[in-house]
């Protein structure tokens, strides 16, 4: 996929056709820098020019060109806001996008295969990697003390779980 999902339209706001977006990004302020987005809904997608974007109560209010009424905006509710991968912000070292982490093979520093990352759960203090094999699921905190290496090129993550974490 050449696009990345950065939010979902959850409702309409006002009479100008603004939509309320639940951001799926660490930095909702990045919406203000966007010139164009793709809205994908039910297998269809369309490009829209961003007229304005602003943060509001943990959400983003987005006004798109050629969406000038609540009726037009309502058609977009439930749709996902996507951007081209080339528009992604550069992350600092040891920070990763969720789509980079999901699918990685996970093994311990001793070489024991644990499984693959199926999901990333964002908690207030840290993320949790949900790792599954054929039989079990493990919740591995995404902290430096446990995650020792992430190698995106090789598609793997090396962890050093504390005693008992894999037995839970």
C-alpha positions, 0 to 999 in steps of 0.5 A: 500500500502506498498510503497510510491511515492517519485518522478516521472521520467520526462525525460532522460538525457545523453547517460548513461541512467540517468533519471531526477526525479521530487522529491515529497519530502521535501528533494531531498538529501534523494535519495543519501541514497537509495539503491533500488527503485521501478519504477511503470508505467501503472500498472506494477512495477519493482525493481531497484538498485540505482547506483547513485543519485545527485541533479541538478537544483531542480531535481534528476539525477538517474542512475539505475543498468541495465539501461545503454542507453537512449533507456532503460531509455526512457521506464521509463519516466512517471513512479513513483519512490517508496520506501518501507514504511520502508525506510521513514525518521523519521519526527520531531514532528508535521510534516506529510507525505502527504499520512498521511494527505489525507483522514483525517476527519476535524472538528472545535474546536467547533465540526462542521464537515467540511469534508475530506482532499482530497489533499495537495497543497504545496506552498512556504510559507506553505501547503494548505489542500483541504477539501471537504464535499458533497457540498463544498470545503475549502482551509485550510492553514496548519499553527499552528494558524489554525490546532490545532491537527492532530490525525493519529490514530483516522483519524482526524484533528481539526482546528480553522479557523479564522472568514470568512474562511469557508464562502469563 
